[in-house]
Amino acid sequence: MKDIFGVEISLEFDTNENMIYRFIDEAIELNDCLFGGGSTPNSITGMIELGDTEKLSIKRLNKIKKWATTNNLKIATIGKIHSLRE
């Protein structure tokens, strides 16, 4: 059975502008990841499933962090990449 890696993340932003939908479409799905969590008008919190290798997971997480920064989201918290099978 393959390992699956993920990370907990919490993002904050000043304006809603359908940010949860943009986050899912542009940061999660375009990087072939999955997201489980929720949002408030000014935050997104949850778990991102990044992939089946640690190297791929780091690459995808860096793209998601870059997207967040480019779209003026503050990364409030981000956990360490870890196996979701543990």
GISULJO-V875588 format. One record per helix or strand of 3 or more residues. SS is the DSSP state (H for helix, E for strand). FROM is the first residue (numbers start at 0). LEN is the number of residues. If there is no record, write none. Layout:
SS;FROM;LEN
SS;FROM;LEN
This chain:
E;4;8
H;18;13
E;33;7
E;42;9
H;53;17
E;73;5
